[in-house]
Amino acid sequence: MRDVLDDVYRRWLAGETVGLGTVVATFSSAPRSPGASMVVAPDGTVAGSVSGGCVEGAVYELAQDVVADRKPVLQRYGVTDDDAFAVGLTCGGIIDIYVEPVDRESMPELDQVVESVRSGEPVAVVTIVEHETPGLVGERMVVWPDRVEGSLGSSRMDDAVADDARGLLASGRTGTLRYGPDGQRRGEGMAVFVNSFEPPPRLLVFGAIDFAAAMARMGAYLGYQVTVCDARPVFATSSRFPDAHEVVVDWPHRYLAAEAEAGRIDSRTAIAVLTHDPKFDVPLLEIALRLDVGYVGAMGSRKTHDDRFSRLREAGITEPELERLSSPIGLDLGARTPEETAVSIAAEIISLRWSGTGRRLAALSGRIHN
């Protein structure tokens, strides 16, 4: 819903009712992940996507019916690969899409959600999308790390779901959870969709060089909050890195230590060390390799790599810690230019995040998405 949040909120402020379709579960080779949304406005305009074009037409019609009836619907789209074209889901996957009317009456908490998202405060919208008591479908609550607004129908439901929703929110995940009809930890009868709005992950790029400018552009494109840091003020300027959200003049190791101490580094953070200068990158990597982050990569030749590892071992970095370092940085794409190198680094980050092989899909068999 993040991609269409501004559209929904603008209509909400105007007192309009929109139809909102959200992917709540996927199976096999589904084209979009849970949380992908499409909004249908009263004037017939559309924003967002739930399938990359496969079933948008069907969802468009369903959204109009849902707004007219004011009753949410959970609809499954997709069949087997052999006859996927019959329903337009050409990838052969299966997606569950929850379509609901959204306005001031059905979602009075939207202004609080928008305020939290815009301020970078983690928040999750929890909605019952399936229940053995049809009247409970559509009940929702909003969960923050320290508070809850609204109710799903009973204190037992609220307590169980809020606790699990905070777990998803802390890890930055969106998905469907299943419970017994009154929130029992085991059993069936209720499905709730937790739509997490955590702050975007951070990409820290160290080294104010031309490769860093390309990496900042790539990181911003992928949805990261990008920081470029270098100790040299003549190079670390906003004009040289217009795509970075922040340009910091500081010693890299001192900046990273301060950010970690302030709690602004998490398991989704990616760190790209492009300095290939021992006086910068060794003290920096001593800190980075001991943090719980998603990725640490360092640029340099094979010779630089060998020298770097020797210095890090002398500094007390253990072999398991060294194994976390992607050095030389990136995948073997034959990259030459800064832009191609940025693609190589981004590809490695994506590959590690989703446990990809980095090999050509044409040379593999089986499922594309794990």
N, C-alpha and C positions, 0 to 999 in steps of 0.2 A: 504493500500500500504506500510505501514511502514515495514511489515515483509519481503517484497520482494524488498525494496528500494535499498539495496546494490547490488542485482543481476541486477536490471534494470540499475542502474548507471554504473556498470562495463561494461555492454554491450553498453551503451550510449557513454561512453568514448572510446570504441573500434570502434565506428562508425557503430555499428550493429543496426538493427531494430528488436524490440521484439513485440509480441502481448500481451497486458495487459488487462486482464479481471478483472473488479471490481464490487462487489455487491453495487448497488446504492439504492436499495429499497427492503424491505422484507414484506411479509404478512403471517399471520398465523404462523405455527411452522417452520419458516425458520431456517436452521442449522447454518448459519453464519450471522454476523451483517453487516450493510453497512460499506464499507471501506475494507472488506476482499478482497484480491487480489490474482491472479494467473498470472504468467508470463511464456510465451512460447518463448524460445530462438530460433535463427535460426538453431541450431544444433538439435532441437527437445526436449531438456531438459526442465523440468518444475520445477518451484519453487512456493510455496504458495498453497493456496486452496480457493475456493469460496463456497464450499458446503460440505466439509468434505468427499468428494468422490462420492456424488450423481450425479452431472452433469459435473464433470471435463472432461470426455471424449468428450462430446458435445462442451464444451467451448474450449477445445484443438483444435478441428477441425475448429471451428469458428475463433479462433485467427489466425490460419494459413491462412485462407481465407482473413481475414481483413488485414493482413500484405501484402498479394499479391495484393489486390485491393486498399490498402491505404485508405479505407473508414471505419470509425467507425460504430459500430452497437449496438443498444440497444435491447437485447433479453430477453424475459420472459420465465422462466422455472417453471414448476410445475402445478399440477392440484389438484383436490379434493382428500381427503384421500382415497376414495373408489378405485380409480384407479391410485394412485400415482406411482406405479411401472411401469406404461406405459412409463414414461419419466425418470425413475431412481431416482426421488426425493422421497425417501422412507419415509421421515417425513411428507409428505402431504402438505408442505408449498409452498409458491410462492416466487421466487426471480427474481428481474430484474438485469441483468448483462450487464454492458457497456464494450464492447471490442473495443480496439483502438490500432493503431500502435504507438509505441513510439521510437523516435530516435532524433538525433540532430535537424532535420528539423521540426518535429512535436511538439517537446517540448524543445525549446532552453533554457527555464528557469530552467531546471532540476538541473543544477549545483548550482543555488542559493537556490533551495528548499533543496537539500542535505546539503548544508553548514548550512542553518538555523536549520534543524533537528539535525544535529550533534552538533551544538553549544547550543541547547536548546531554540532557538528562536521560538516562535509560528508562524506558517505559514499555510495557507490553499490554496489548489489547487482547483480552481473553473472551472468546465467544463460544457458547454452546452451539455446535453445528449439527448435532445429532443426539436425540434423546428418545427413550421409549415413551415419554410423555410429550407429545408434540408441542404443547403449549410452552414448554421450556426452551425450545429451539429459538435462538436469537437473544437469550438472556446473556448479559455480558458484565464484565468488570474490568477495571483498568488497574494494573499492578505496577507499582514503582518499587525500588529496593527497600523503601522504608514505609510504604503506606499502600492502601487499597481504596479504590472508589467503586461503588456499585456492588451488586451481589448476583450470584448465579441461581439463587433460590433457597439455599440453606447454609447455615454456618459450617456444616460438615463439608459441603461442596467447596465453599469459599476457602476454608483452611487448607484442604488438600491441594486444590488447584493453584492457589496463590503460592504455596511453597514450591511446587514443581515449576510454575511459570517463572519464578525468580531464578531457578536453576537454569532454564533455557535462556533467560535474559542475560545472565552473567556470562554465558558462553557465546552470546550473540546468535543464538539459533531460533528459528521459527519452525513450528510444526504442530501436529495434532497429537493430543494425549487422550487416552481412553481410561474410563473408570466405570465403576458400578453406578447405578442410577442416582445414588445419593452421595457420590464422591468416594465410594469404597475403592481402596487401592487395587483390589482384585475384582474381576467380574466385568460384565459388559452391560451396556445400556445407555452410556453417555460418551460422547466424543466432544472435546473442546479444542478449538484452534487458538494457539498462542502466537500472536503476531508481534514479534520483538522489534522494537525501534531502539537499538543500541547506537551509540555514536559510531561514525565510520571508523574502520581500522586505520592505524597510522603507518605511514611509510617514512622512515627517517633516512635521508640521503646525506652521507658525510663526504665532503669534498666538493668545492665549488668549481667544477670543471664542466666542459661541454657535454660530457657523458651524463653529468648530473642534471643538466637542463633537460635532456631527452628523457631521463628517468623520471623527473618530476612531472613532465607532461604525460608520460605513460601511466604513472601512479594516479594522477588526478583523473585520468580517463577511466581507470579501473575502479574508481570510487574511494581511493585512499585519501586520508588527510595528510598532505605531504609537507614535510619540513626539510629544508636544506640547511646544513650546518657546516661552517668552516671558521677557522680561527683568523682568517685573513680578511679584514674588512674591505680591502680594495676589490676582492673577488666576490664576496658574499653580499650581493645587493639584489634588491627586488627587481630591478630592471633587467638583470641577467637571468632571473628565474621567475618570469611572470606567471607560470603555471603552478608554482609552489604556494601553498596556503600561508607558509611562514618561512622566512629566511632569518637564520640566527647567526650572529657573530660570537663565537665562543670556542674554546678548546673542545673538540668532539667528546673526549672521555668525561670532561667535567659536565658538559651539557647532558649527556646520557645518564650519568649518575644522578644528577639533580632531577631529571624527569622520572627516573625509576623511584627515587625517594619520595617524590610527590604523588606517586601512584598513577602516573599518566602513561605507563607502559604495561601492556597486557599480552596475553597469549596470541593475539591476532596481529601484533606489531611486526612489521617487516623492517629489517635494517640492512641497508646497502652501503658498504664501505668502499668508496671509490677513490680514496686518497692515494693508495699504494705508496705511502711514505711511512717508514717505521715509526718515526717520532709521533705521528698522528694515529696510525691504525693499530699498533700493538697495544698501547694503553686503552684504546677504545674497545678492542676486541676482548681484552681481559675482563671488561665489565659485561659486554654484550653476550659473551658465551656463557655467562653465569646467570643470565636472566631468563625467565620463562616467556620467550617470544616465539613467534611463528617461523621466523626466517632470519638468518644472518649470513650475508654473502660478502665476499671481499674481492675486489678487482686486482689483477696483476698477472704478470707472466709466470711461467713455471718456475723460473729462478726466484722471482719475488715470492711466490707461494712457498718454496722450500725454505727460504730465509725467514719468512714470516712464521712458519710453523716452528722453526728452531727457536726463535725469540720467544714465542708464546710458551713453549715447553720450559724454557729457562725461567719464565715468569711464573711458572707453577700451574699452567693450564693442563688439565688431565687429558688423557686420550679420549675418553667419552665426550668431554667438552669439545675437543678438537673435531670430533666426528660430526658435530652439529654445524660446523662451518662449511659453507659452500664456497670453495676456493680452488681454482679460479671460479669466479662468479658466472652464473648463467648456464644455459644449455648449449650444446654444440649445434648451432644453426649456421655456422660459417659467417657470423656477423662481422661486419667491418666498420660501418659508420656508427656514430653515437645512437642514432635512431634504431638501427638494427640491433645494437647491443642492448638497448633498453627493452626491445621485444624479447631478446634472449633471457634477460634477467626476469622480466615479468612472467615469461613462460615457465621458468623454474619455480618462481613463487607459487604460481597457479598449480603446477604439477605437484608440489609438496603439500599444498593445502588440500587437494582432492585426491591424493595418492595416485596420480597419473604416472605413466611410464616414461613420458617424453618421447615415445616412439611414434612413427607414422601410423595413423589409424588404418590406413590401407594395408598395412602389414600385420594387423591384428585381427582377431575374430572375437565374437561374443559381444557383450553389452558395451556400449560406448560410455555410458555414465554409470559410475559405481556409487 
